[in-house]
Amino acid sequence: MINHLITQKNWQTQLSEAITSIDELLELLRLESLRSEVYVPEHFTMRVPRGFVAKMTVGDSQDPLLRQVLPNQKEEIAVTGYVADPLSESTHNPVKGLLHKYQSRVLLTITGACAIHCRYCFRQHFDYSANMPTADAKEHIIHYISANPEINEVILSGGDPLNVTNRRLFAWLDILEAIPQLTTIRLHTRLPVVIPARLDDTLLERLSKSRCQIVMVIHCNHANEIDALTAEYLQRARAAGITLLNQAVLLKDINDSVAVQTALSQRLFTAGVLPYYLHVLDKVAGAAHFDRDESAAVTLYWSLLAALPGYLVPKLVRELPNKSFKVPINIYNDA
Ligand code: SF4
């Protein structure tokens, strides 16, 4: 049995006790029969916190949360058009740790580590070791932002920016808040979903005191990821004045139906989170089996428009390497 008490432990304990053994995961879920379709990757190995596993259904080989984290032999199949760096991020990297792709926003990578390894991740081949800001890079980052007055927002990304200690995170917040032109700090994170206890009181109190507006974009793909405890932590974050948005990736056989997307939007809303983006998959090597073509995405989207109020319909977008914004998908193509 999966021990639900794991979610009562502090977030760092939960982080350190994440499951990294495929055999252990399959035994816990009584899915030993899946051994024939999994493989053991050398890089981007399996990692999944126990609290996230507790949201899966024992005995369900098609569980939508399991399918996001269980390495599948299909990852080894090379598919034309699916590449290591689908967004050419390495070409927008003016300072170590900093990506400047969008006009008024820069993206700051403060860690390469994540609490969970999502098999569809577009950064699964990213060379974090060569792109982490060093101590002296902090000065370069401050200088770069100051020299580009159009930048008013810093997006903390990763890896997962909430994977670092409060101390390290707060040190970055101090640095950024001291740059007068910045009005907004945004965190893109999957931790509130996979280890909700990460939204601890110390973190929420510090964020609520920021002189900048704090936006947290959680990355949640399925309503099953938000159980009562997760919703409670998200509500606390909202009560602390944090704007909560969600960004999902459209994943084949995981969330590519109207029923699942509708349930996701409604569950997010009850937890105080607004749907923001629904991304068509970035064509990263090893993830082709998760992809749905744009035509299927558009058909789904029309149904979502009919099923949900406008404020619960995320924007359907794709990222393109040569565009300085997320590109809305033309839904009139298949109308
Ligand atoms: S949490 Fe985000 S960055 Fe980390 S593996 Fe998952 S999708 Fe990638």
Residues whose N, C-alpha, C, O or C-beta is under 5 A from the ligand:
A	BS01	SF4	C114 I116 H117 C118 C121 G158 G159 R190
